[in-house]
Amino acid sequence: MKIEKPRMGELVARAPVLVKEAKLRNLELAGLDWSNQEVALVKIDEVSATSVNMTGLKLVKLELGDSRLKTCELTGSKLLDSNWLRVEIVGSRCSGADFSGAHLSDVVFKDCKLDLANFRWTDLKRVSFQDCEMREADFGSAKLYDVSFESCNIEQVDFSQAKMTNVDLRSSNLIDLRGVLSLKGATVSRDQLIQISGALAAEAGVEIKDN
């Protein structure tokens, strides 16, 4: 799977204020506090953001393209119905972040905290999760196409009613997965198959008894 990297030109250091329908382009952002705001229809393109505090930030229908976020704080943020194209998020905390209804294409999450993150009804295409903590994240009814989970902790992650095509789980921890009957289209290792066999049997209604 080849993921396209962000395409960024020359950036200018600025400290813009978020307002409705703001258009942020070709910017380098550092150390800003955008926490606990609610803004709609923001467009962000060719932006590098470092250590920006977006805790509790609600961005409805965000358009995010060709951008990189590094060591940012997105805990409890709400990025509902957003569109992401060629985006990298590195070393950032996204615990409890809500991506529901979003469309993510050519996106990389690396070394991120995504525990309890909400990806329900999200459309993910060419997305890579690398070395991420994803305990109890929710992918219910999501569509995953060309998605990889590389060395991630996806313990107790919920894939109920998800649709998968070419999803690679082979290097991640699959303990106590939920919605394992929706793993059709995913690839797991032999050892992982043993790891999820109990959950598969339980969800399929198979009763296991010793002789």
Sequence and secondary structure as in RCSB ss.txt:
>XXXX:A:sequence
MKIEKPRMGELVARAPVLVKEAKLRNLELAGLDWSNQEVALVKIDEVSATSVNMTGLKLVKLELGDSRLKTCELT
GSKLLDSNWLRVEIVGSRCSGADFSGAHLSDVVFKDCKLDLANFRWTDLKRVSFQDCEMREADFGSAKLYDVSFE
SCNIEQVDFSQAKMTNVDLRSSNLIDLRGVLSLKGATVSRDQLIQISGALAAEAGVEIKDN
>XXXX:A:secstr
           EE      TT EEEEEEEES B TT EEES EEEEEEEES B TT EEET EEEEEEEES B T
T B TT EEEEEEEES B TT B TT EEEEEEEES B TT B TT EEEEEEEES B TT B TT EEEEEEEE
S B TT B TT EEEEEE TTSB TT B GGG TTEE  HHHHHHHHHHHHHHHT      
